[in-house]
């Protein structure tokens, strides 16, 4: 048994065992059932708000909180026998946002996320879900909140090994007491969403780690709650699968609009996923901001050092470095127009687009000259559609290989196939060079 | 205790105090003791009647069928050979009496041990209180239990059975507590995080996941119960233990060895059946299926 104080849940277990739950449950609940929820929904309140959260383990926890509030350092408090895991954490998460809490192990991020759904009771401070304070409500009401409002995805998946994939996905619905056929339907739907359709009857042990976590994700989605807590959800997966899961999470979030609090120790993951990132160190949140803000303007030396190692090529995307194509001609234009443009700009090739700006391909000087000599009226016959193209959201790190292989600039093309811009090799290299320079040097250069 | 305590020649009459307390206890709770006596004796007699009623060949077939069902045909063959040997040694009735004693004692022991283990797993206080008590129960020479139980219930199967329960129960408590504590914290947290109640978490997560280890504990309870049969015989329980005691008092090697062999056969049979049952726990089966 780990030497920790009774968690609220453990305390309630004991209370339940001794059959005194009702007489002991705190009566200061601020709302009864759904009534309070309904009054708070749809009024633009923050989905989740933490206000001055403290979690201190060990002796004299309350005293430690008081001294920390008065400006004592973490080391002072530790010297007196208390162990602060989370110190004065405050933040707000907006509906539909992915809020990443990033920190090394021991920084308190796991404790923090467990206070957000009441798995750990805060030593001090408040957690508001849809504007309602969940700290200090009774055990039964807390269970209601967890069923209706907030779900969780775990680092090591935490599936029930003796239940099938479908039963695991339906777990939350089972707890909510939904009818069996509704459980089945919703679980199947959620499994379909995460790409596990057809695996319903397998057991977790038959699935790879990545697939097991998809079940964990499906379980959280099937619960139907708006807020998802993800505790190092992808950390146990190998890097390729992790990338895949990150992409999937971004897609799901874009289509379902869940509010996500994502815990990670991986800064690159934080940068990829987070609309905003909270950096934690030694129990304190030292900075909250977007990925770019954290990179560009670190709040202190710790964050600066932390992000110094960040592979910026994995944060910045193609759209941030692309330039307009030097020459693009309409497919319907004749070879003479193209030749004229190429001579004018001293180029040996030109991008060809359709009338709706969709990229058709490129034409090269030799082919254009030959076409002019043949007297062709359009470029259709000589367009070479084999062009290296990338999505605007592709990170720089993934541009090097195609860029090296292509003589022509990379074409940046959106989902509809429209040409947004191009990335010549020299542009990519220049972007890299300027990333390598520290930002403060810019003024000296000027 | 009227004379004053002399530190240089200390005399604490611990035994007398306990004995006095015990006398008071038996006097005060006589109705309760009578009830316990009736229940245990009745349960034992009923099981003996059931096991001894059919001809031994029928019972052997039933035992073998159970062995085959939970394990394999090889185990069924062993069962037939082993139990036939018991019958051939003319130890069948004793074996059935001993089996009844062990089954009833282990059943009651489990009935007490598992809830205690669950309680201990949930409350550090209970766990801390229980630990020295369990140590005491296991390390006190088992024969000592016979004395008060004999005093309370008189000669017969009941004092032996109660001593057996007291001595055999601790591993059941310990294994259950360990099993529940060992259940992956994250899975329990998952139950909590989706709003499951503590009772439901116990039923749907902790017990199923702990079941294989709890079964190992129950197996221990059964084995320790078997080890008590000789002691139980000393206060009047019938069965193989009685053969051993009789063999010892008359230096009859043949009788003792035959009874001992029969105990070994029972032990192997019970152990294999219970561990096979543990292997059929849903958690174990689900982890074994492969894609």
Interface residues (C-beta under 8 A of the other chain):
Chain A: X1 X9 X10 X12 X13 X14 X16 X17 X114 X117 X119 X143 X144 X145 X146 X147 X148 X150 X151 X152 X154 X155 X156 X157 X158 X159 X160 X161 X162 X163 X171 X172 X175 X176 X202 X203 X204 X205 X206 X207 X219 X223 X229
Chain B: X119 X122 X123 X124 X127 X181 X184 X186 X187 X189 X190 X191 X192 X193 X194 X195 X196 X197 X198 X199 X200 X204 X205 X208 X209 X281 X282 X283 X285 X286 X287 X288 X289 X290 X291
